[in-house]
């Protein structure tokens, strides 16, 4: 059953998910267990770095609070999700069947989709006010963020 779930995971979520499942099976851990507060602190640093890298003008600063709020909310959600996944892994908790896995994955993807929509809506006014160099920096940061990458 486990091999079937890993195969479905690879098909549904793509290679990164399957790779992490393989690493988990080998006992490898890329990250030590972190608390929600530690993860949130890392998100705060990331948000501050994004803002600093943009070098916003005073007029552009007016559009920053909306996106900062959404980024903090997304960071909090990501932290809670990561802590829950760490707990499941430490207990070696696996979905009991394929349908449970698919339903759980579907909910997570739906939640991420809603977060991305909020981010797009919040980012639009700021993005419209940026010059071309700022837009490139902002796009790179948000693309990394939306892919779950941490450029640190």
C-alpha positions in Angstrom: 0.0 0.0 0.0 2.8 2.4 0.9 4.4 2.0 -2.6 1.0 2.8 -4.2 0.7 5.9 -2.1 4.2 7.0 -3.0 3.5 6.4 -6.7 0.3 8.4 -6.5 2.1 11.2 -4.6 4.7 11.4 -7.3 2.0 11.6 -10.0 -0.2 14.1 -8.1 2.3 16.3 -6.4 5.3 15.9 -8.7 8.8 14.8 -8.0 9.6 17.1 -5.1 7.0 15.4 -2.9 8.1 11.9 -3.9 11.7 13.0 -3.2 10.9 14.1 0.3 9.0 10.8 0.9 12.1 8.9 -0.3 14.3 10.9 2.0 11.9 10.3 4.9 12.0 6.6 4.2 15.8 6.6 4.3 15.6 8.5 7.6 17.2 11.6 6.2 16.0 14.9 7.5 16.9 18.1 5.8 15.5 20.3 8.6 15.6 19.7 12.3 12.2 20.0 14.0 11.2 23.6 14.4 8.6 25.3 16.4 5.9 27.4 14.9 7.5 30.5 16.5 10.9 29.7 14.9 9.3 29.3 11.5 7.3 32.5 11.9 10.5 34.3 12.9 12.2 33.1 9.7 9.2 34.4 7.7 9.5 37.8 9.4 13.1 37.9 8.3 12.1 37.0 4.8 9.4 39.6 4.6 11.9 42.3 5.9 14.4 41.2 3.3 11.9 41.5 0.5 10.9 45.0 1.6 14.6 46.1 2.0 15.5 44.6 -1.4 12.7 46.6 -3.1 14.0 49.9 -1.8 10.5 51.4 -1.8 9.8 55.1 -2.3 7.6 56.8 0.2 4.7 56.6 -2.2 5.3 52.9 -2.8 5.5 52.3 1.0 1.8 53.2 1.2 1.0 49.9 -0.7 3.2 47.7 1.5 1.0 47.0 4.6 -1.5 45.0 2.6 1.0 42.6 1.2 2.9 42.4 4.4 -0.3 41.3 6.2 -0.9 38.6 3.6 2.7 37.4 3.7 2.6 37.1 7.5 -0.7 35.2 7.4 0.8 32.9 4.8 3.9 32.4 6.9 1.8 31.6 9.9 -0.2 29.0 7.9 3.0 27.5 6.5 4.5 27.3 10.0 1.4 25.5 11.3 1.3 23.1 8.4 5.1 22.3 8.7 4.8 21.7 12.5 1.8 19.4 11.8 3.8 17.5 9.1 6.7 17.1 11.4 4.5 15.7 14.1 3.0 13.2 11.7 6.4 12.2 10.5 7.7 11.7 14.0 4.7 9.5 14.8 5.2 7.8 11.4 1.6 8.6 10.7 0.6 7.7 7.2 -2.7 8.1 5.4 -4.7 4.9 5.9 -5.7 4.7 2.3 -5.4 6.3 -1.1 -8.7 8.2 -0.9 -7.7 9.7 2.5 -4.4 10.8 0.9 -6.1 12.3 -2.1 -8.7 14.2 0.0 -6.0 15.5 2.3 -3.8 16.6 -0.6 -6.7 18.2 -2.3 -7.6 20.3 0.7 -3.9 21.4 1.1 -3.8 22.4 -2.6 -7.1 24.3 -2.3 -5.8 26.2 0.8 -2.6 27.1 -1.1 -4.6 28.2 -4.1 -6.7 30.5 -1.9 -3.5 31.9 -0.3 -2.0 32.6 -3.7 -5.1 34.5 -4.8 -4.9 36.6 -1.7 -1.3 37.3 -2.4 -2.0 38.3 -6.0 -4.8 40.6 -4.9 -2.6 42.2 -2.2 0.5 42.5 -4.4 -1.3 44.1 -7.4 -1.3 47.7 -6.1 2.3 47.6 -5.0 3.4 45.9 -8.2 1.8 48.5 -10.3 3.7 51.2 -8.6 7.2 49.6 -9.0 9.8 50.4 -11.6 11.2 47.7 -13.9 14.1 46.8 -11.6 11.9 46.6 -8.6 9.4 44.5 -10.5 12.1 42.0 -11.4 13.3 41.7 -7.8 9.7 41.5 -6.5 8.8 38.8 -9.0 11.8 36.7 -8.1 11.0 36.9 -4.4 7.4 36.1 -4.8 8.1 33.2 -7.2 10.5 31.7 -4.7 7.9 32.2 -2.0 5.1 30.7 -4.0 7.2 27.6 -4.8 8.1 27.2 -1.1 11.7 28.0 -1.6 13.8 29.8 0.9 16.7 31.6 -0.8 18.6 32.0 2.5 
